[in-house]
């Protein structure tokens, strides 16, 4: 098994793939980490190019 290093993450951060997948990963981590979530806006995939601040309509209740 290969471990992910900080170098891997830094290299991935510079890719188009990261621009579309990182918001999805963040949304999934938030959803898995909270008990109740009223609304969450993290555009991902092709929607990352739509002008909107990621997380602008986010309310997280813990």
GIDARA-V411606 format. One record per residue. BURIAL is b if it has 16 or more other C-alpha atoms within 10 Angstrom, else e. Layout:
# GIDARA-V411606
burial={BURIAL & BURIAL}
This chain:
# GIDARA-V411606
burial={e & e & e & e & e & e & e & e & e & e & e & e & e & e & e & e & e & b & b & b & b & b & b & b & e & e & b & e & e & e & e & e & e & e & e & e & e & e & e & b & e & b & b & b & e & e & e & b & e & e & e & e & e & e & e & e & e & e & e & e & e & e}
